[in-house]
Amino acid sequence: MAKKPTFYPNLPRDPRVPKGRRVGAILVTENFTIPRIIHADRRFKPSGAYNPTYLSEDTSVGGGYSIKSGTKNPSWRVTIAKGGDATSAYSRELYTIKPCRYSVRTESSNWLSIGYGTLGQGVLRLENDTTALDAKAIGRLKNKLQGKVGNAQLAAPLAESREIHRLVRQINGLGMDALKAMLAAKKTKGKSVTKLAGDIWLGLGFGVNPLLKDIQSAADSILHYVTRKDSRVRISGTALTEYVSGQAPLPSSEFVAQDAAITFHRIAHHVQGIRYVAGVDLQVRSGSNYGVTDHLGLELGALPSTLWELTAFSWVIDYGSTVGEWLEDMFYTVPGTVKYVSKNYKYQSVTTNIPKGIFTAGTAGFLSGTPSDAKYTLFTRAQLAPVFPVRPLRIRSVDEVASHGINKMLNLASVLAGRRGPRL
């Protein structure tokens, strides 16, 4: 089983700076070098002429770099103890290359050549758009906060409570509806069974399951309200994604022997992530503007998202957009004071460059070698305004729409089957 990547990258520590100079701006830059070695001989077979240094190169080239920038605050512990914001801007960029060691042999009607060397190949960078990742991290940050508060959103369930009797009647009549559908299956060519299956699926997905969750949420929320107390919390919301890209072969090549060149096939594993960190002083007991209606999600700010949720087929629009999330965040009020918010971003690419030989026509050749591994890591931390972040209003990406695609397709198919199905 593959190990899940952690958010914070495991980067080597820089040498400690003398104590008296650890205040203010930091900028540490270091460049790395790797060897570049190309050696090859060749023999002209008809005359036996031999050149032992046909190719001879032994130098050093750039092999990466390390850049660290930010600010140092030696009294950050005191700041945090007083409930202040000790967040500071920080950036770390690390790029390393492990060179490839190769050997090559070629032979044609006129030439015989043997070579070896050490070459490095760079990293393949492919940073995707982070809009969807950013929204997911904000959503998880908000869920963490609501978990600390223990509140519930009961406005929409209470408004839909008038439909409970219809749901109960549907469950009670399930056996008779199933019998009618089976008897009419031949006449309707199976459409009656399809309609019944769609009704059951919608009843479970939009009736029974949400009802049970709302009852549990209400019970937990009342318990939290009775035992509530003011507290200072530190919460975080993280979203990570992994993807793979490749390039085969590279458009350029390196001449390494008589009638032979080397190129590389690239395979890169990318990890991209965003983490929001926030500190909040919760005032759920001493706050004068926080009561039982706020705790149960019945306050005025919950009205826009509730009206949207009660709108017919709004869930279909939410499949392809973030209208519901945006309304929920825009009118959300934090039950306390936001002390600080920071945003961390990480991107990492680990590229494996596999050496491949290219030989001219009429030449028999063989090239072998170890891969050239390149690794690039970027980590940044930004201090944001002490305001709880909001997910933007946007059209969802293809990957987001495809997430839980089976359930979404079954929901849409059930609606269509119910509208077009025969009356029993």
C-alpha positions in Angstrom: 0.0 0.0 0.0 1.4 3.4 -1.1 2.3 5.8 1.7 0.2 8.9 1.8 2.3 12.1 1.4 2.5 14.4 4.3 1.8 18.1 3.8 4.9 19.6 5.2 7.9 18.6 3.0 10.9 16.9 4.7 13.6 19.4 3.8 17.2 19.5 5.1 17.9 22.0 7.8 20.2 25.0 7.1 23.2 25.6 9.5 22.1 27.6 12.5 22.8 31.3 12.3 24.6 32.9 15.3 22.1 33.9 18.0 22.8 37.6 17.7 21.8 37.7 14.0 18.5 35.8 14.1 16.2 38.8 13.8 14.6 40.3 10.8 14.8 39.2 7.2 16.3 35.9 6.1 17.7 35.1 2.7 19.9 32.1 2.3 20.9 31.0 -1.2 23.1 28.0 -2.2 23.9 26.6 -5.6 24.8 22.9 -6.2 27.0 21.4 -8.9 27.2 17.9 -10.4 29.8 16.3 -12.6 29.5 16.2 -16.4 31.7 13.4 -17.8 31.7 12.2 -21.4 34.4 9.8 -22.6 34.5 7.7 -25.7 37.1 6.1 -28.0 36.8 4.8 -31.5 38.6 2.5 -33.9 38.5 2.6 -37.6 38.2 -1.1 -38.5 39.6 -1.1 -42.1 43.0 0.5 -41.0 43.0 -0.2 -37.3 43.5 3.5 -36.5 42.6 4.1 -32.8 41.7 7.3 -31.1 41.4 6.8 -27.3 40.1 10.4 -26.7 37.6 10.7 -29.4 35.3 12.3 -26.9 36.7 13.7 -23.7 34.9 16.1 -21.3 35.2 16.3 -17.6 33.6 19.4 -16.0 31.0 20.5 -13.5 27.6 22.0 -14.3 24.7 23.3 -12.3 22.9 20.7 -10.3 20.2 22.6 -8.5 19.9 25.3 -5.8 18.4 26.1 -2.4 16.6 29.4 -1.7 15.2 30.2 1.7 13.6 33.6 2.5 11.4 34.9 5.2 11.5 36.8 8.5 12.6 35.7 12.0 10.7 36.6 15.1 12.6 35.4 18.2 9.7 36.3 20.6 7.1 34.2 18.7 6.4 32.0 21.8 5.6 35.1 23.9 3.3 36.4 21.1 1.4 33.1 20.9 1.1 32.9 24.7 -0.6 36.3 24.7 -3.0 35.2 22.0 -1.4 37.2 19.2 -0.4 36.4 15.7 3.1 35.1 15.3 2.7 34.1 11.6 5.5 35.3 9.3 6.1 35.1 5.6 8.3 32.2 4.6 9.5 30.6 1.3 11.7 27.6 0.7 12.7 26.3 -2.8 14.9 23.3 -3.1 16.1 21.7 -6.4 18.4 18.8 -6.6 19.7 16.5 -9.4 21.3 13.1 -9.1 23.2 12.4 -12.3 23.0 9.3 -14.5 26.0 7.0 -15.0 25.9 5.3 -18.4 28.0 3.1 -20.7 27.6 2.7 -24.4 29.0 0.5 -27.2 28.5 0.8 -30.9 29.7 -1.1 -34.0 29.2 -0.6 -37.7 31.0 -1.7 -40.8 33.7 0.9 -40.4 33.7 1.9 -36.7 33.9 0.4 -33.2 33.3 2.7 -30.3 33.0 2.4 -26.5 32.0 5.2 -24.1 31.0 6.0 -20.6 30.1 9.1 -18.6 27.9 10.9 -16.1 25.1 13.2 -17.1 22.3 15.0 -15.2 18.8 15.7 -16.4 16.4 18.3 -14.9 13.0 18.1 -13.3 9.7 18.1 -15.1 7.5 20.8 -13.5 3.7 20.8 -14.0 1.8 23.0 -11.4 -2.0 22.8 -11.9 -4.5 25.4 -11.1 -5.2 25.4 -7.4 -8.7 27.0 -7.3 -10.5 23.7 -6.6 -7.8 22.7 -4.1 -8.1 26.0 -2.4 -11.9 25.7 -2.0 -11.5 22.2 -0.6 -9.0 23.3 2.0 -11.3 26.2 3.1 -14.3 23.8 3.3 -12.3 21.5 5.6 -11.2 24.4 7.7 -14.8 25.4 8.2 -15.8 21.9 9.1 -13.0 21.8 11.7 -14.4 25.0 13.3 -18.0 23.8 13.3 -16.7 20.6 14.9 -15.2 22.6 17.7 -18.3 24.7 18.2 -20.7 21.6 17.8 -23.4 23.6 16.1 -26.0 22.3 13.5 -27.7 23.6 10.4 -31.4 22.8 11.1 -33.2 25.6 9.1 -33.6 23.5 5.9 -34.6 20.3 7.7 -37.2 22.1 9.8 -38.6 23.7 6.6 -38.8 20.3 5.0 -40.4 18.7 8.0 -43.8 18.9 6.4 -42.6 16.3 3.9 -42.0 13.7 6.6 -45.5 12.3 6.4 -45.1 11.8 2.7 -41.8 9.9 3.3 -43.4 7.7 5.9 -46.4 7.0 3.6 -43.9 6.1 0.8 -42.0 3.6 3.1 -45.3 2.1 4.3 -46.5 1.6 0.8 -43.2 0.2 -0.5 -44.4 -3.4 -0.5 -47.7 -2.6 -2.4 -45.8 -0.4 -4.9 -43.3 -3.1 -5.6 -46.1 -5.6 -6.2 -47.9 -3.2 -8.6 -44.6 -2.6 -10.5 -43.9 -6.3 -10.9 -47.4 -7.0 -12.2 -47.2 -4.1 -14.7 -43.6 -4.9 -15.8 -44.7 -6.8 -18.9 -47.2 -4.2 -19.9 -44.8 -1.3 -19.5 -41.8 -3.2 -20.8 -39.9 -2.8 -17.5 -40.5 0.9 -17.1 -42.6 0.4 -14.0 -39.7 -1.4 -12.3 -37.3 1.3 -13.3 -39.6 4.0 -12.0 -40.0 2.2 -8.7 -36.2 1.7 -8.3 -35.7 5.4 -9.0 -38.3 6.4 -6.4 -36.6 4.2 -3.8 -33.2 5.6 -4.5 -34.4 9.2 -4.3 -36.3 8.4 -1.1 -33.2 7.0 0.5 -30.8 9.6 -0.8 -32.9 12.7 -0.2 -35.3 11.5 2.5 -34.3 8.7 4.9 -30.5 9.3 5.0 -30.6 13.1 5.5 -33.4 12.7 8.1 -31.4 10.3 10.2 -28.3 12.6 9.9 -30.3 15.7 10.9 -31.8 13.9 14.0 -28.3 12.9 15.1 -26.9 16.3 14.4 -29.7 18.0 16.4 -29.1 15.7 19.4 -25.3 16.3 19.3 -25.8 20.1 18.9 -28.1 20.4 21.9 -25.6 18.5 24.0 -22.8 20.8 22.9 -24.9 23.9 23.6 -25.6 22.8 27.2 -21.9 22.0 27.9 -20.5 24.9 25.8 -17.6 27.0 27.0 -15.3 29.7 25.7 -12.0 28.4 24.4 -9.1 29.3 22.1 -8.7 26.9 19.2 -6.2 26.3 16.5 -7.6 24.7 13.4 -6.4 23.7 10.0 -7.8 22.6 6.7 -5.7 20.7 4.2 -6.2 19.5 0.6 -3.7 17.5 -1.3 -3.7 16.1 -4.8 -1.3 13.7 -6.6 -0.8 13.2 -10.3 1.7 11.8 -12.8 3.0 13.2 -16.0 5.6 12.0 -18.5 7.7 13.0 -21.6 9.2 10.4 -23.9 11.6 11.0 -25.4 13.1 14.4 -24.8 13.4 16.6 -27.9 17.1 17.0 -27.4 19.9 14.5 -27.2 23.6 14.3 -26.3 26.3 12.9 -28.5 28.2 10.2 -26.4 30.0 7.9 -28.9 30.6 7.2 -32.6 27.1 7.2 -34.2 25.4 7.2 -30.8 23.5 9.7 -28.7 21.7 9.6 -25.4 18.2 10.9 -24.6 15.9 10.5 -21.6 12.4 9.4 -21.0 10.8 11.3 -18.2 8.3 10.1 -15.6 7.3 12.6 -12.9 5.2 12.2 -9.7 3.7 15.5 -8.6 2.2 16.4 -5.2 0.3 19.7 -4.8 -1.3 20.9 -1.6 -2.8 23.8 0.3 -3.2 24.2 4.1 -5.1 27.0 5.9 -4.3 27.5 9.6 -6.4 29.7 11.8 -6.6 30.7 15.4 -10.0 31.6 16.8 -11.1 32.7 20.3 -14.6 31.0 20.6 -17.1 33.0 22.6 -20.0 30.6 22.6 -20.9 31.2 26.3 -19.9 34.8 27.0 -20.7 36.2 23.6 -23.8 38.4 23.7 -24.7 37.8 20.1 -24.6 34.0 20.2 -27.6 32.1 21.3 -29.5 28.8 20.8 -30.9 30.0 17.4 -27.3 30.6 16.2 -26.2 27.3 17.5 -28.9 25.4 15.7 -28.4 27.3 12.4 -31.7 29.3 12.7 -30.2 32.7 12.6 -30.9 35.3 9.9 -27.5 34.6 8.2 -28.6 31.1 7.4 -31.6 32.3 5.3 -29.9 32.6 1.9 -28.4 29.2 1.9 -31.6 27.7 3.3 -33.7 29.2 0.5 -31.2 27.9 -2.0 -31.3 24.4 -0.6 -35.2 24.5 -0.7 -35.1 25.6 -4.3 -36.2 22.8 -6.7 -33.3 21.0 -8.3 -30.7 23.3 -6.7 -28.7 20.1 -6.0 -28.3 19.7 -9.8 -26.9 23.1 -10.2 -24.5 22.4 -7.3 -23.1 19.4 -9.2 -21.6 21.9 -11.7 -21.1 25.0 -9.6 -20.4 26.2 -6.1 -23.5 28.4 -5.5 -24.5 26.5 -2.4 -21.0 26.7 -0.8 -20.6 30.3 -1.7 -23.9 31.4 -0.1 -23.1 29.4 3.0 -19.7 31.0 3.4 -20.7 34.6 2.5 -23.3 34.9 5.3 -21.4 32.8 7.9 -20.5 34.5 11.1 -17.7 33.1 13.3 -18.9 32.7 16.9 -15.9 34.6 18.3 -12.8 36.5 17.1 -10.4 35.3 14.4 -6.9 36.0 15.7 -4.9 34.9 12.7 -5.1 33.1 9.3 -2.2 31.8 7.3 -2.1 29.9 4.0 0.6 27.4 3.2 1.3 26.0 -0.3 3.4 23.1 -1.3 4.4 21.7 -4.7 6.8 18.8 -5.2 7.9 17.0 -8.4 10.0 13.9 -8.3 11.2 13.1 -11.8 12.9 9.9 -12.9 14.9 10.4 -16.2 15.5 7.0 -17.8 18.4 7.0 -20.3 17.8 5.7 -23.8 20.2 5.3 -26.7 19.8 6.7 -30.2 21.9 5.1 -33.0 22.3 6.0 -36.6 21.1 3.7 -39.4 23.4 0.8 -40.0 24.9 0.9 -36.5 24.4 -1.8 -33.9 24.5 -0.3 -30.4 23.8 -0.8 -26.8 23.4 1.8 -24.0 22.7 1.1 -20.3 22.7 3.3 -17.3 21.1 4.4 -14.0 18.3 6.9 -14.0 18.9 10.5 -13.3 16.7 11.6 -10.5 15.6 15.2 -10.0 13.5 16.6 -7.2 12.0 20.1 -6.9 10.1 21.3 -3.8 8.4 24.7 -3.3 6.9 25.6 0.1 5.5 29.0 0.9 3.6 30.5 3.9 1.6 33.7 3.6 0.0 35.7 6.4 -3.6 36.6 5.6 -6.0 39.1 7.1 -7.7 37.8 10.3 -11.0 37.1 8.4 -12.3 33.6 7.9 -11.7 32.7 4.2 -14.6 32.3 1.7 -14.9 29.7 -1.1 -15.3 31.6 -4.4 -18.3 31.4 -6.7 -17.2 29.4 -9.8 -17.8 26.5 -12.2 -16.5 23.2 -10.9 -13.7 21.5 -12.7 -14.1 18.2 -14.6 -12.5 16.3 -11.8 -14.8 17.8 -9.2 -17.9 16.9 -11.3 -16.6 13.4 -11.8 -16.1 12.9 -8.1 -18.8 10.5 -6.8 -20.0 10.3 -10.3 -22.0 7.1 -9.9 -24.2 8.6 -7.2 -24.8 11.7 -9.2 -25.7 9.8 -12.3 -28.1 7.6 -10.3 -29.7 10.7 -8.8 -30.3 12.3 -12.2 -31.4 9.0 -13.8 -33.9 8.5 -11.0 -35.4 11.9 -11.5 -35.7 11.3 -15.2 -37.2 7.9 -14.7 -39.8 9.3 -12.2 -40.8 12.1 -14.6 -41.2 9.8 -17.6 -42.2 6.6 -16.0 -45.8 5.2 -16.3 -48.4 5.8 -13.6 -49.2 2.7 -11.6 
